[in-house]
Amino acid sequence: MAISNKVRNFMEQGSWIRKMFEEGIALKQQYGEENVFDLSLGNPVMDPPQRFYEELKKISENPIKGMHRYMPNAGLEETRAAVADSLSTETGLTFAANHIVMTCGAGGALNVVMKTLLDPGDEFVIFAPFFVEYNFYADNHGGSCKVVPPDENFLPDMDIFRASINENTRGVLINSPNNPSGVLYGDETLLEMSKIIQEKEDEFGIEIYLVSDEPYRKIIFDGIEYPHIFNYHKRSIVATSHSKDLALPGERIGYIAVNPDCPDVEEILDGLVFCNRTLGFVNAPALIQYLVAHLQGTTIDVGVYEKKRDYLYKALTDMGYSLIKPQGAFYMFPKSPTEDDVQFTEELKGNRVLVVPGRGFGLPGYFRISYCLDDATIEGSLSGLGKAISAYK
Ligand SMILES: Cc1ncc(COP(=O)(O)O)c(C=O)c1O
């Protein structure tokens, strides 16, 4: 056997999105590219903002001596200072460059945070529906995830959350706005969560870190203000990236920000920098760090996603789908008209529409639609989405 049983099992559990991707290729070969509507991938079709290309041009015309060399493992001072300034303005707290570690995307950031915090047997509490990689990331570092189910609005079931924390809990990991539901955790939710965390810290005499995975933080709609976790729990850490807000997922650029008021903040930062190095990332890619230092105030046009959300939400509800209106990110998570979400995704596939079954996000009975796509793909998918639900009426 070439690979471990564990990895073999994980590959089966985590293969829904890839499976849809491969089936999409086969369908496209059969019916032609323009006749298959692939709503399964969260890979934005949008290009980065014009400002990104201006910065790229500037640096290519005026290269900085030594810019491609190794650097401090935490990243470029200039970039970390720019991130810190921007976070200070957003949150009202005082961030300095040394509260920031530049990372290879949010995925890299989460692995660095988990490696820094987890001892073997430790746990992170996560909330369904969740980004499937969380379980694998925790396992990478000898830990595991305990899953809390949602209420009917995709917010945490607080009683189960309270009961999920035990003496092995090291972290609570949230993702808002959420992939796959698009739901944003508001002030009330964060307040209740932080009270429960505090209560359990006292009960067990432990320290629990609230970790926020927020690559969609800047993609929020309806004029909502983003509630930053730093204001709710002192032991708080943000893991994020510019994969979505600057449409740069292939460039692998993100960062970790530690609450300046976090107890033991220096020790944590030393740990994070060490883990960024020893996980083999060494440092985040250099060239892109030089660019994002000048792009902290720049975001893709969020209005484009908001329009797509409005269009698709109306179309789906008119067809009879039951779904919560997303407040951010670029996904929707409608209820499957039949309990078996895999059966329904097969029905959609028969109508040449590809989506991901909810069980790929720890919540069977739903399915995920990505709408970070061009309008033609979204519009083209409506006929198949309509036919599929009609089959269950
Ligand atoms: C919730 C969530 N977290 C983390 C990531 C990883 O992002 P990155 O590309 O920055 O590693 C993604 C990517 O889709 C995501 O949806």
The ligand as an SDF file (V2000), in Angstrom:
LIG
                    3D

 16 16  0  0  0  0  0  0  0  0999 V2000
  -13.3220   29.3110    4.8130 C   0  0  0  0  0  0  0  0  0  0  0  0
  -12.0280   29.2370    4.1120 C   0  0  0  0  0  0  0  0  0  0  0  0
  -10.9070   29.2300    4.8290 N   0  0  0  0  0  0  0  0  0  0  0  0
   -9.6980   29.1580    4.2530 C   0  0  0  0  0  0  0  0  0  0  0  0
   -9.5870   29.0770    2.8810 C   0  0  0  0  0  0  0  0  0  0  0  0
   -8.2180   28.9890    2.2830 C   0  0  0  0  0  0  0  0  0  0  0  0
   -7.9150   30.2040    1.7020 O   0  0  0  0  0  0  0  0  0  0  0  0
   -6.4690   30.5010    1.0820 P   0  0  0  0  0  0  0  0  0  0  0  0
   -6.6050   30.3590   -0.3950 O   0  0  0  0  0  0  0  0  0  0  0  0
   -6.1890   31.8940    1.4620 O   0  0  0  0  0  0  0  0  0  0  0  0
   -5.5260   29.5400    1.6800 O   0  0  0  0  0  0  0  0  0  0  0  0
  -10.7240   29.0780    2.0790 C   0  0  0  0  0  0  0  0  0  0  0  0
  -10.6310   28.9360    0.6230 C   0  0  0  0  0  0  0  0  0  0  0  0
  -11.5610   28.7930   -0.0980 O   0  0  0  0  0  0  0  0  0  0  0  0
  -11.9900   29.1570    2.7110 C   0  0  0  0  0  0  0  0  0  0  0  0
  -13.1150   29.1510    2.0150 O   0  0  0  0  0  0  0  0  0  0  0  0
  1  2  1  0
  2  3  1  0
  2 15  2  0
  3  4  2  0
  4  5  1  0
  5  6  1  0
  5 12  2  0
  6  7  1  0
  7  8  1  0
  8  9  2  0
  8 10  1  0
  8 11  1  0
 12 13  1  0
 12 15  1  0
 13 14  2  0
 15 16  1  0
M  END
$$$$
